[in-house]
């Protein structure tokens, strides 16, 4: 027999985890003193540079700050980028 309570609880936990992760990102942005405008400027600059070498999917392009935990119980901020590549450009290929 299907336990409906477990089904809904699992979904609630997933929503809770998503909300928790979003809150962590907000706190991280605050602690790093980084505004959403700054993140967009970084994203734009990265996009311009990478576009010299490859065609990227702008809609799928995502950057965010994340917290990286180290073995010594310290942590640092990291810039995580997800940049879908449509195709490589022929820039810099040796044709001979």
PASEBA-1860 file (N, C-alpha, C; in nm, 3 decimals):
! residues 96
1> XXXXXXXX> 0.083/-0.117/0.000/0.000/0.000/0.000/0.089/0.125/0.000 ~ 0.051/0.224/-0.077/0.126/0.349/-0.090/0.105/0.436/0.032 ~ 0.214/0.479/0.091/0.206/0.565/0.208/0.205/0.711/0.161 ~ 0.088/0.771/0.154/0.075/0.908/0.105/0.144/1.008/0.196 ~ 0.144/0.982/0.325/0.209/1.074/0.417/0.358/1.087/0.384 ~ 0.423/0.975/0.357/0.565/0.977/0.320/0.587/1.055/0.191 ~ 0.496/1.036/0.096/0.507/1.105/-0.032/0.508/1.256/-0.013 ~ 0.413/1.308/0.064/0.404/1.453/0.086/0.518/1.503/0.173
9> XXXXXXXX> 0.558/1.427/0.271/0.667/1.467/0.358/0.796/1.480/0.278 ~ 0.820/1.388/0.189/0.940/1.393/0.105/0.942/1.521/0.022 ~ 0.827/1.558/-0.034/0.815/1.680/-0.114/0.838/1.803/-0.026 ~ 0.784/1.802/0.094/0.803/1.913/0.188/0.951/1.929/0.223 ~ 1.019/1.816/0.244/1.162/1.820/0.275/1.240/1.878/0.159 ~ 1.202/1.845/0.038/1.271/1.897/-0.080/1.254/2.049/-0.086 ~ 1.133/2.098/-0.065/1.107/2.242/-0.064/1.185/2.309/0.048 ~ 1.190/2.244/0.162/1.263/2.298/0.277/1.412/2.309/0.243
17> XXXXXXXX> 1.467/2.206/0.179/1.609/2.206/0.142/1.640/2.316/0.041 ~ 1.549/2.336/-0.054/1.568/2.442/-0.154/1.566/2.579/-0.086 ~ 1.470/2.601/0.002/1.461/2.728/0.074/1.585/2.750/0.161 ~ 1.632/2.645/0.224/1.751/2.653/0.308/1.874/2.691/0.225 ~ 1.888/2.631/0.107/2.001/2.661/0.019/1.994/2.806/-0.030 ~ 1.875/2.852/-0.063/1.860/2.991/-0.107/1.897/3.088/0.005 ~ 1.857/3.057/0.126/1.892/3.142/0.240/2.043/3.145/0.260 ~ 2.108/3.030/0.246/2.254/3.026/0.257/2.319/3.117/0.154
25> XXXXXXXX> 2.267/3.116/0.030/2.323/3.200/-0.075/2.303/3.348/-0.045 ~ 2.186/3.383/0.008/2.160/3.523/0.045/2.258/3.566/0.154 ~ 2.275/3.483/0.255/2.368/3.515/0.363/2.511/3.525/0.312 ~ 2.548/3.437/0.222/2.682/3.439/0.164/2.705/3.568/0.087 ~ 2.607/3.609/0.007/2.620/3.735/-0.067/2.635/3.852/0.030 ~ 2.557/3.850/0.138/2.567/3.958/0.238/2.703/3.959/0.304 ~ 2.752/3.843/0.344/2.883/3.836/0.412/2.996/3.874/0.319 ~ 2.985/3.840/0.193/3.089/3.874/0.096/3.074/4.018/0.048
33> XXXXXXXX> 2.967/4.084/0.094/2.939/4.223/0.055/2.931/4.236/-0.097 ~ 2.858/4.145/-0.158/2.845/4.140/-0.304/2.698/4.162/-0.340 ~ 2.673/4.258/-0.425/2.536/4.287/-0.467/2.499/4.205/-0.590 ~ 2.371/4.187/-0.615/2.329/4.119/-0.739/2.380/4.193/-0.863 ~ 2.390/4.324/-0.856/2.442/4.402/-0.969/2.587/4.365/-0.998 ~ 2.665/4.347/-0.892/2.804/4.306/-0.907/2.813/4.169/-0.975 ~ 2.730/4.075/-0.931/2.729/3.941/-0.991/2.696/3.951/-1.139 ~ 2.599/4.035/-1.175/2.562/4.052/-1.316/2.677/4.113/-1.397
41> XXXXXXXX> 2.752/4.207/-1.337/2.867/4.266/-1.406/2.974/4.161/-1.430 ~ 3.001/4.077/-1.331/3.099/3.969/-1.346/3.052/3.873/-1.455 ~ 2.925/3.837/-1.452/2.868/3.746/-1.552/2.886/3.804/-1.692 ~ 2.859/3.933/-1.708/2.873/3.998/-1.838/3.018/3.996/-1.886 ~ 3.110/4.027/-1.796/3.253/4.026/-1.833/3.300/3.886/-1.872 ~ 3.261/3.787/-1.794/3.300/3.648/-1.826/3.242/3.608/-1.961 ~ 3.118/3.643/-1.986/3.052/3.611/-2.112/3.127/3.671/-2.230 ~ 3.167/3.797/-2.218/3.240/3.865/-2.326/3.372/3.795/-2.357
49> XXXXXXXX> 3.446/3.758/-2.254/3.576/3.692/-2.274/3.558/3.554/-2.336 ~ 3.469/3.475/-2.280/3.450/3.338/-2.329/3.394/3.338/-2.471 ~ 3.312/3.437/-2.503/3.253/3.446/-2.637/3.358/3.467/-2.746 ~ 3.477/3.509/-2.710/3.586/3.520/-2.807/3.631/3.382/-2.856 ~ 3.607/3.280/-2.776/3.658/3.146/-2.805/3.551/3.042/-2.834 ~ 3.431/3.067/-2.786/3.324/2.970/-2.806/3.189/3.039/-2.804 ~ 3.092/2.976/-2.869/2.955/3.026/-2.867/2.887/2.963/-2.746 ~ 2.830/3.048/-2.661/2.768/2.996/-2.539/2.618/3.020/-2.540
57> XXXXXXXX> 2.549/2.942/-2.459/2.404/2.955/-2.442/2.380/3.055/-2.330 ~ 2.348/3.179/-2.366/2.329/3.286/-2.267/2.217/3.256/-2.169 ~ 2.111/3.190/-2.216/1.998/3.160/-2.128/2.035/3.059/-2.019 ~ 2.125/2.969/-2.050/2.165/2.868/-1.953/2.283/2.910/-1.868 ~ 2.344/3.024/-1.900/2.462/3.075/-1.830/2.422/3.117/-1.689 ~ 2.489/3.061/-1.589/2.456/3.092/-1.451/2.584/3.100/-1.369 ~ 2.598/3.205/-1.290/2.707/3.212/-1.194/2.649/3.242/-1.057 ~ 2.718/3.194/-0.955/2.673/3.217/-0.819/2.790/3.204/-0.724
65> XXXXXXXX> 2.772/3.257/-0.606/2.871/3.240/-0.501/2.834/3.117/-0.421 ~ 2.934/3.045/-0.376/2.910/2.928/-0.294/3.012/2.926/-0.182 ~ 2.987/2.848/-0.082/3.078/2.832/0.030/3.150/2.700/0.014 ~ 3.283/2.703/0.026/3.364/2.582/0.014/3.425/2.553/0.151 ~ 3.395/2.435/0.202/3.449/2.393/0.332/3.583/2.323/0.309 ~ 3.679/2.350/0.396/3.812/2.289/0.387/3.831/2.186/0.498 ~ 3.934/2.104/0.486/3.962/1.999/0.583/3.990/2.054/0.723 ~ 4.043/2.176/0.731/4.077/2.234/0.861/3.960/2.310/0.925
73> XXXXXXXX> 3.839/2.279/0.880/3.715/2.340/0.931/3.701/2.489/0.896 ~ 3.786/2.540/0.809/3.768/2.676/0.761/3.686/2.672/0.631 ~ 3.642/2.788/0.587/3.567/2.792/0.462/3.599/2.922/0.388 ~ 3.578/2.919/0.259/3.599/3.035/0.175/3.484/3.045/0.076 ~ 3.474/3.160/0.014/3.374/3.179/-0.091/3.434/3.135/-0.223 ~ 3.348/3.084/-0.311/3.392/3.042/-0.444/3.289/3.089/-0.546 ~ 3.337/3.130/-0.660/3.248/3.167/-0.771/3.228/3.042/-0.855 ~ 3.105/2.998/-0.867/3.071/2.879/-0.943/3.002/2.923/-1.071
81> XXXXXXXX> 3.051/2.874/-1.184/2.993/2.912/-1.313/2.947/2.788/-1.389 ~ 2.827/2.797/-1.443/2.773/2.694/-1.531/2.752/2.763/-1.666 ~ 2.836/2.728/-1.763/2.835/2.797/-1.892/2.816/2.695/-2.003 ~ 2.692/2.676/-2.050/2.667/2.580/-2.158/2.733/2.628/-2.289 ~ 2.810/2.541/-2.350/2.881/2.573/-2.473/2.805/2.515/-2.592 ~ 2.770/2.602/-2.686/2.702/2.556/-2.808/2.803/2.499/-2.906 ~ 2.912/2.573/-2.927/3.016/2.524/-3.018/3.144/2.603/-2.995 ~ 3.254/2.542/-3.030/3.384/2.607/-3.022/3.406/2.689/-3.149
89> XXXXXXXX> 3.474/2.801/-3.133/3.509/2.882/-3.249/3.647/2.841/-3.297 ~ 3.682/2.875/-3.419/3.809/2.837/-3.477/3.923/2.933/-3.442 ~ 3.905/3.014/-3.343/4.006/3.112/-3.304/4.128/3.040/-3.249 ~ 4.245/3.075/-3.300/4.370/3.022/-3.248/4.409/2.884/-3.295 ~ 4.330/2.822/-3.382/4.367/2.690/-3.434/4.481/2.707/-3.533 ~ 4.575/2.617/-3.527/4.687/2.617/-3.619/4.646/2.551/-3.750 ~ 4.641/2.628/-3.859/4.596/2.576/-3.987/4.712/2.535/-4.077 ~ 4.811/2.476/-4.028/4.918/2.439/-4.116/4.995/2.333/-4.060
END
